[in-house]
Amino acid sequence: MSKMFELAKEQYAGIGVDVEKAMELLANAPLSIHCWQGDDVLGFEGGETLTGGIQATGNYPGRARNIAELRSDMEKVLSYVPGAKKVNLHANYLDSSKPVARDELEPKHFETWVEWANALGIGLDFNTTFFSSPLSEKGSLTNPDEGLRAFWIRHAKCVRDIAEYFGRSTGKTCVTNHWIHDGEKEVPIDTVGPRMRLIDSLNQIFAEKKNLEYTRDALESKLFGIGSESYVPGSNEFYWAYVVQHPELLITMDAGHFHPTELISSKISTVLCFAEKMLLHVSRPVRWDSDHVVLLDDETRQIMREVVRADALERVYIALDYFDASINRVIAWTVGARNARKALLAALLEPVATLKKLEAEGDRSSRLALQQELLTMPMGAVWDEFCERQGVPVGTKWLEDAKKYEREVTIKR
């Protein structure tokens, strides 16, 4: 235990914060780290391009080309990030020696992922993959072609079966996110029809009830996408209404899926007033949903504050969603994951009870003054101590190791 940490602990205690309790909560709050940062969202179906409103910009060398390389890279990242962790997979990251149609996916195609996760003592989360397929060029769950729409309904059912297998096999609840890229470049004349087809698709997908101990399903809205700038059937209002009617489902809030000046941090408390649980996709938009590496910025910190202030750590699933191909992918992964953890630590180091008491008493002056003092409190010393206890590199020591890994491994690909 360093002298700096001892002093920081004493300083936080002076404002009513139990640092040891904060670190305990931080250690046990799972962070779901997305697999697609390592290979630019391409997956392992043999495709080399992305479609469906998704772009990974940049061509930095070292992209993972197969499952072995991706897992190797992820193990590096996991070794740099403190606290409980999960790995988030998309359905196109199957492990198969031959092509498998997306509506024929089975647990056996992901057995090695479960073995890998269990060996590391981590859980797995999952996602339906409707994009990057010639069968979804005109949409997936809203497709006017009933045969193609049925294909994607079967795909989602397969994914739910696999997710339940993940949860049962790892002993950790698998959260499955459902996002579709369906939409129009211009506002269509018929805006109701696609949404009615989406309702019918969702009704079929979720007709079979799953064991909620093993798996939870979440619906992710989006304001617009590339090629669907004017109309998206799966809007925030649409999914909110659907989830209200199906309370076993969760709402996903993605930091980049709303208007450029609209923040998901302001929505979290509203969701928690009505929903049992929710899913967060922590990302960073830059003028649009561009999935930049998460920073320790105001919005990331405010997202975590809202979760902690609502005493909702056990009600909110926190996942990352970004992909940057313009810089070293392992470093990008690590920076974003560690920043998400730092933001959560900062929230846990707030004297929430004291702030709420001042607020209830109408002493907004003291509330403001204390909030401002918190900005210069020695959180860094607590973070370093937390990393030390968790057995991950302190400070920038992980960066030295990541650069060595690049020289010895990824740059040779």
N, C-alpha and C positions, 0 to 999 in steps of 0.2 A: 504494500500500500504506500503510494507516494505521499510526500509532504503536501504537494499541490492538491491531491484528492482530499486529504484530511482537512485542509483549510477550506476547500470547496464544500465539503460535507458540513462543516461547522457553519459556513455562511448560509447554506440552504436551510439548515436547521433553525437559523435565526428568523426565518420567515415562515416557519412551520412546515417545511418539506422534509419528508423522510427519504433520503437518498437511497438507502438500502432497499426500501420498499419499491421505489421507482425502478431500480435496476432489476429487481425480481420480476415486476410486471413486464418490463421490456424484454427480458430473457424468454418469457413464456408466451409472448404475443407472436404468433406465426406470421412470417412475411413470405408471400408466394412470389417466387422469382420466375419470370417467364423464360421459356426456352428459346423463343424466336429472336432474341437479340444476337444469338451466336451464329445464325446462318441466314439472316435477312429475311426471315419468315418463309423460306422456300420449302421446308419440310423434306421428307424423304420418299416422295412419290416419283421423283425423276424430273420434275419441272424446273425450269431455269428462269421463269418470269412470274411476276405477280400480276394478278388482275383482280377486279372487284373493288376498286377504290383504294387500294393499298400501294404504297411506294416505300422502298428502302433506298435512301439516297446515299451515294458514295461507293467507292470501290477499294476501300482499304484492304490490303492483303491479309490473308489468314482466316477467311471465312471457313467455318466448319462445313465439311463436305459430306459427312456421314455421321451415323449415330455415335461411333467410338470417339470421333473428334469433338462432337458436341458435348458428350458427357465429360470428356477430359477437360474441356474449357469450363464447363459448369462446375466441376469439382474444384477448380481453381477459385472461381468466384465464391462458391459456398465456403471455402476455407478463409475468405477475407471478410465475410459478413457475420457479425455476431448475432446470437439469439436463435430462437426456433425458426425453422425454414421449411418451405414446401417448394416443389417445382411445378410449374404450370405448363402443361402440354397442349398443343393443338392436335386435332385428329389426324392431320397429315404428317405426324411424326411417328407413324407406325414403324415397327421393326418386322419387315417381311422380305423374303428373298425373291418374291414375285409380286406383280401388281395386284392390288386389291381395290375393288370398287368401294367408294365411300359408303354405299348402302349395304356393304357386306363385311364391314369391320367387326371384329370380335375381340374379346379379352385376350385371346391367344396372340394377337398381333401386338400386344403391349406387355406381355409377360416379362420380357427382359427389363422393361422400365420399372416394373414393380420390384423385381429382384434387385435392381440397382438402388431404388429408393429405400428398400428395407435394409440393404447393406449400409446405407448412410444414415438410417434412422430418421428419414424425412417423409412427409406426406406428398401426395400428388393431387393437383387440380387439373381440370380438363376444359376443352373448348370444342364446340362444333366448328367445322371448317367448311363454309359455304363458298368462299372465294377461290380464285385461281383454279377454275374448272370450266371447260367448255359447256358443261351442262347447266351452268348458272349465269350464262351471259345475259339472259333476259330475266334474271332474278332467280331466287330459290324458293322460299316459302310463300312468296306471292306470285310465283310464275303462272301466267295464264294457261300454259300447257299443263294439263292435269297429270300427264305421265311424268313430266319432269318434276313437278311439285311433289308428286308421290315419292319420287326418288329421294328428294331432300328430306321429306318427312321420315322415310326409313333411315336415312343417315342420322338424323337427330335421335331416333330411337336407339340405334346402335351405340351412339355416344353415351346415352344415359345408362345403357347396360354396362358399358366399359367403366363408367364413372362409379357405379355401384360396386363393381369388382375392385376398383382402386381403393375405395373406402374400406371394404371388407378385408382386403389383403394387407393394407398398411396399418389399419387400426386408427386412421385419421380421416375425418370427413373430407370427401372430395367435392369441391365446389365447381360446378359446370356452368360456364358462361355461354350464352347463346346470343350471337350477333349476326345479323344478315346485312349484306351490302345493297340490298334491293332499293331501287329508287329511280328517279328520272332527272334528266338534265334540265328539262322544262316542266312546268306544272302541268300535269295531265288533265284532261277533261274529267275523267273518272278517277277521283281521288278516294272514293269509298270502296270500289271494287277490290283493289289490292289489299286494303285493310281487312275486308271481310274474308278474303282468302287467307290472310295471315291468321286471323282468329281461328278459322277452321283448321289450319295447319297446326297451330299451337294446341288446340283441343285434342287433336289426334296424338300429338307428340306426348302430351302430359296425361293422357288417359290412364296410363299404367302408373300406379302409385309406387314410389320407391321408398326404401327404408331411409328415413331422414337422418339416421345416425351415420349412415355410410355416404350419402350424397345429397347435395342441395343444388337446385337449378336456379339460375339467375338470368334475367333478360336485360340486355344492354341496348339502350336507345342511341340514336345519333342524329345530329342536326342535319348534316350533309356529308357527302363524300365526293371523291373525284368521279365525275360522270353522273352524280345524283345531287347536284347542287341545289335544285329547286324543290324536290319532293322526296321524302323518305317515309315509307309506310310505318316503319318501326320507330316512331317518334317517342319522345319522353312522355307526352300525354297519353299516347296509345298504350304503352307498356304499363304506365301507372294504373290506368283503368283496368287493364287485364290482371295485374297482380292483386289489386283490391278484390277482384272476384275469385282469385286463386291464391289465398294467403300462404300456401306452402311454398310458393315461388318467391324469389328475391328480386329486388331492383338492383341493377348495376349502375353506379355513377362513375363515369370516366371523365377525367379532368379536361379532356379535349373535345368532348362531344356536345358542347353547347355553344351559344353565341360567344364571339371572341371576348366580350366583357362580362360574361356570365361565369360565376365561380361555383364549383360543386361544394365548396366548404359551407356556403350559405344554405345548402339544401339538406345537409346531413341531419340536422335536428328535426327537420320536417319529416324526413323518411322515418326516423326513429320514433316519432310520435304515433305512427300508424303501422309500421312493419316490425315483425319480430327480429329480423336480421337484415343485413344488406351487404353488398359487395362493392368495394372501391377498386377502381383501376387508377393507380397513381401514375400520372404521366405529366408531360409538360408541352402544351401547345405553343407554337409561335405563329401567331396570326391565323392559324387553322389547326386542325387536328393532325399535327406533324410528328407527334410522339417523340419529342426530344428527351434526352437524358434528364432524369429528375434532379433538380437542384435543391439546395437547402434554402429555398426562396420563401417569400411571404405566403403564397398559396399552399405550398406543401406543409409548412408549419401550421397554417390555419386549419387545414384538413385534419391534421393529427390533434390539434387543440379541441376541435369540435367533438371528435371521438372520445377523448379523455374527459372533457368537461361534462359530457353526457353519461359518463360512467358506462361506456358501451364497448369496451375492448372485447368482450365476449359475444357481442352482437354484430360486430363489423368484421368482415373478412377483408384483409388488406392485400392487394395484389399489385404488381408492377406491370406496366405496359408501355414500352418504348423500344425503338430499334434504330440505332445509328450505325451506318456502314461507312461513315466518313473518317472515323477514328478507330483505334484499337478496340475491338469489340469486348474483350475481357475487361479492359479498363472502364469502358463505358458502362457495362453491366454493374461493375463494382461501385463506381461512383454513385450511380443512381440508387442502388440498394442500400449503401451505407448512408446516403443522405436521407432516405426514407426512415431508416432507423434513428438517425440523429434527430429528425423532426419529431418522431414519436417520443424520444427521450426528453426533448425540450418541453413537450406538452406534459409529460409525467412529472417534470420538475417544477411545474407551476403550483403555487399554493391555492388550488381551486376552492377549497372550503373557505379560506380566508377571503378570497375575491368575491365569492357568492355572498358571504356574510356582509361585506362592505356594500355590495349592491343592494341586498335586501334592506339594509339600514338607510339606503339613500345616499351613502357617502361615495359618490361617483368621483370625487376629487382624489380621494385616497386610492380608489380602485385604479384610476388612470396612472397615478404616481407609481404604484407598486408594479403595474404592468410594464412601465417604462424601465424601472430598475431591473426587472428580470432580463432585459435585453443584454445587459452587460454582466450578468452573473456568470460564474466560471463553469459553464456546462462542459466545456472542452476537457477539463480535468476529470469530470465524471465519465465522459465518453471514453477517455483513454483507460480509465480504471475498468470500465465495463468490458472493453475489448481485451484487456489483459486477463481478466477473469474468465472470459469466454474462449480464450486460447486462439484469438485471431490477432493479426498484426496491429500494432498501435501506430497512430499517425500515418506517415507516408511509407512505412516499411513495406506494406503490401505492394506499393507501386514498384519498388525495386525488384521484388520477386516477379511481378507481372511482366515487367520489361525483360527479365531473364527468360521467362516462359515464352515470350514472343520471339526472342533471339533463337532459342533452342527448339521451339516447336512450331508455333503458328506461322512464322515468316517463311518456313520451308514448304508450306503447302502449295 
